Every structure is written in C-alpha cells, then in structure tokens.
C-alpha cells in the first residue's frame, strides 16, 4: 500500500476500491509536492510539469525520510538530491547547489535564534567580533544567486562565495563575497577573544601579504558586515 501511494507504478493492494486509492494518492502527492515546490521555487521554475512531477515521484519512491515533520521535507529533499538522485537528461549540473542555496534561505527564515539588541562599537580594529548565528558562509561552484529561467550556466566557472543571513527585520538577505572576505568570516565564526586587528593579521599571513596592505579594505568590509548584523560584538549573541 505504501509503495503504491509513493509511486502508482507499484501495484495497488487487492481489495481496495480505486476511487479510495486515488484520494490517498492525490493527498500524499499534493502535500509533498506543495512543500517541495514552495521551498524550491527557482528550481521548480526550471522544469516543465512532467519533469517536475517525475522528480517528486522519484524522491517519494526512493528516499526514506528520517524526520516525521512536514517542515523538514525540504531538508530531506536536499539529502536525496545530494546522495541518492541519479541525474536525468533534463537536470542541470547546478541542481543540488541551487537547491541547497534555496534550502538555506528557508532554514534561516524559520530558525529560532534571535539577534540581540545592537551594541555600539567604539574602535573597530580593537573590537572582538564573531559571526552571527543567523549568518551562513557558503561556497558554490555555480553562481546560484543569479540562476533562473533566463540564466542557466552549463558548467562551473569562478567559485561563488556568499553569506546568507537574517537581518534585524527578520528578512533573509544575501551578500556576494570575494574569497578573502569569505575566509575572514570563517576566521570570525567561533571567535571569542581575538581583536579585529589580530584576525586581519592572521588573514594577511594566510594570503602571504603584509597586513597593512589589506587592513583598510578589511576594516571597511567588516564595518559593512557589522552594520548588516552578519557580525556581532562578542557577548551580544
């Protein structure tokens, strides 16, 4: 019965009226498809109805969800795409990355963490900052934030670095980064004691340059990230 409801190509159990089976088939498929299409609207827009229906059916038939919660269907769909899905001819090469990017937006939107009240920072170079719990630093092979029906790259080019975050108005935003700024945020992720100037020194050493060469630009970027609440003063998150 369960196999048939997940994919009607499996034989229906004997003794159950077809009309009743159809009610259950439609109910299960429409609920699952609704959560997936709602969670991945850009990915959905890249397929026609038949291709999308087949993808949802493949997920329902082949993947065994570990969570009983409907809100976590999107996370289960990501796991399926990354670990189990066998690419079809109609599937773009950036499929899993785009889906992950869209899932991050959903995960941040429903995250239970909250940001503290804003605290003034007197001297940025001496401030101790850390990454907000509502900010995710991401690295993709494809420019997932630009993909849509009108732009679908066929192969990876330059790496894409992003920070996706929820701001103080509880809106999910994203910011494109260069590799150095992305690494700077990684250095600040679990920071609890190092002043900004010391973190910049560490970054400069990794890059093989003098810290004075990047200090001005780094402080400017840190100031913007602090204003956006991507970064927070330690003790305030």
Secondary structure, 3 states (H helix, E strand, C coil): CHHHHHCCCCCCCCCCCHHHHHHHHHHHHHHHHHHHHHHCHHHHHCCCHHHHHHHHHHHHHHCCCCCCCHHHHHHHHHHHHHHCCCCCCCCCCCHHHHHHHHHHHHHHHHCCCCCCCCCCCCCHHHCCEEECCCEEEEEECCCHHHCECCECCCCCCCCEEEEEEECCCCCEEEEEECHHHHHHHHHHCCCCCCCHHHHHHHHHHHHCCCHHHHHHHHHHHHHHHHHCCCEEECCCC
